[in-house]
Amino acid sequence: LKAFVGITGASGTIYGLRIAQELLKRGLNVYLSVSKAGKIVAQEELGIKNSNFKAELLGRFFNPVQQPIYLEPDALNSPPASGSAGIDFCFIAPCSVSTLSHIACGTGQNLIHRAADVALKEGKKLVLLVRETPLSIIHLENMLKAAKAGALILPAAPAFYHHPKTIDDLVDFLVGKCLDVVGLANDLFPRYLK
Ligand SMILES: Cc1cc2nc3c(=O)[nH]c(=O)nc-3n(C[C@H](O)[C@H](O)[C@H](O)COP(=O)(O)O)c2cc1C
């Protein structure tokens, strides 16, 4: 199985990185791309410097023998840009409302928008972990539009009924939900009802 993970400039870079790690653990081939704004947020939140972005990201977050295929967001000639590559799952996490808008309107400007557009046209699973608050009517309408086109919308809103103790527990709740909606079994958070 193949997956694409797009990290955009919404808060929560760690969500996309954790999703990519979990997919790799399950033996999927993972393409990973970070938008221009995503790199700014990654620097802010995780201290990943823009000057050596790819090496630092791959070195700090991925095992040397389980690396994602890292693609720059302008790599529009790479496999995730084409339906013929047969990518099974597309995760945009975190998904900014700007990227949400491009996906909802089909106005792809970069590889992340295009990979999402391809997932929708090919009838593949597209997960949007949208993060913004508060939400304007424009954001809400774009979520509805994307959902009607087949996207699975997960607001980046962790729960507390599993008694999270750490930030990792909060992150893993959402990572687990993202895997759940595409049918990938996981034990990333305790289930309320079994
Ligand atoms: C530190 C920081 C945090 C941000 N957080 C969010 C956010 O949570 N949600 C959002 O939609 N945009 C957020 N933005 C704004 C987006 O980065 C901006 O709209 C950008 O154009 C998105 O581009 P992209 O979708 O191509 O990554 C944030 C920007 C910065 C610098």
Ligand as a Chemical Component Dictionary entry (heavy atoms), coordinates in Angstrom:
data_LIG
# 
_chem_comp.id                   LIG 
_chem_comp.type                 NON-POLYMER 
_chem_comp.pdbx_formal_charge   0 
_chem_comp.three_letter_code    LIG 
# 
loop_
_chem_comp_atom.comp_id 
_chem_comp_atom.atom_id 
_chem_comp_atom.alt_atom_id 
_chem_comp_atom.type_symbol 
_chem_comp_atom.charge 
_chem_comp_atom.model_Cartn_x 
_chem_comp_atom.model_Cartn_y 
_chem_comp_atom.model_Cartn_z 
_chem_comp_atom.pdbx_ordinal 
LIG C1  C1  C 0 2.898  29.786 13.665 1  
LIG C2  C2  C 0 1.763  29.738 12.692 2  
LIG C3  C3  C 0 0.626  29.023 13.019 3  
LIG C4  C4  C 0 -0.447 28.957 12.134 4  
LIG N1  N1  N 0 -1.544 28.215 12.483 5  
LIG C5  C5  C 0 -2.549 28.051 11.593 6  
LIG C6  C6  C 0 -3.637 27.183 11.907 7  
LIG O1  O1  O 0 -3.697 26.579 12.971 8  
LIG N2  N2  N 0 -4.582 27.030 10.966 9  
LIG C7  C7  C 0 -4.538 27.632 9.740  10 
LIG O2  O2  O 0 -5.416 27.388 8.919  11 
LIG N3  N3  N 0 -3.527 28.484 9.429  12 
LIG C8  C8  C 0 -2.532 28.706 10.316 13 
LIG N4  N4  N 0 -1.473 29.532 9.991  14 
LIG C9  C9  C 0 -1.518 30.272 8.734  15 
LIG C10 C10 C 0 -1.097 29.448 7.528  16 
LIG O3  O3  O 0 0.243  29.014 7.695  17 
LIG C11 C11 C 0 -1.217 30.298 6.229  18 
LIG O4  O4  O 0 -2.573 30.538 5.940  19 
LIG C12 C12 C 0 -0.551 29.651 5.031  20 
LIG O5  O5  O 0 -0.772 30.447 3.888  21 
LIG C13 C13 C 0 -1.059 28.257 4.767  22 
LIG O6  O6  O 0 -0.434 27.741 3.605  23 
LIG P1  P1  P 0 -0.444 26.186 3.295  24 
LIG O7  O7  O 0 -1.843 25.721 3.410  25 
LIG O8  O8  O 0 0.078  26.078 1.898  26 
LIG O9  O9  O 0 0.485  25.535 4.255  27 
LIG C14 C14 C 0 -0.388 29.631 10.882 28 
LIG C15 C15 C 0 0.774  30.341 10.568 29 
LIG C16 C16 C 0 1.828  30.400 11.440 30 
LIG C17 C17 C 0 3.068  31.145 11.038 31 
# 
loop_
_chem_comp_bond.comp_id 
_chem_comp_bond.atom_id_1 
_chem_comp_bond.atom_id_2 
_chem_comp_bond.value_order 
_chem_comp_bond.pdbx_ordinal 
LIG C1  C2  SING 1  
LIG C2  C3  SING 2  
LIG C2  C16 DOUB 3  
LIG C3  C4  DOUB 4  
LIG C4  N1  SING 5  
LIG C4  C14 SING 6  
LIG N1  C5  DOUB 7  
LIG C5  C6  SING 8  
LIG C5  C8  SING 9  
LIG C6  O1  DOUB 10 
LIG C6  N2  SING 11 
LIG N2  C7  SING 12 
LIG C7  O2  DOUB 13 
LIG C7  N3  SING 14 
LIG N3  C8  DOUB 15 
LIG C8  N4  SING 16 
LIG N4  C9  SING 17 
LIG N4  C14 SING 18 
LIG C9  C10 SING 19 
LIG C10 O3  SING 20 
LIG C10 C11 SING 21 
LIG C11 O4  SING 22 
LIG C11 C12 SING 23 
LIG C12 O5  SING 24 
LIG C12 C13 SING 25 
LIG C13 O6  SING 26 
LIG O6  P1  SING 27 
LIG P1  O7  DOUB 28 
LIG P1  O8  SING 29 
LIG P1  O9  SING 30 
LIG C14 C15 DOUB 31 
LIG C15 C16 SING 32 
LIG C16 C17 SING 33 
# 
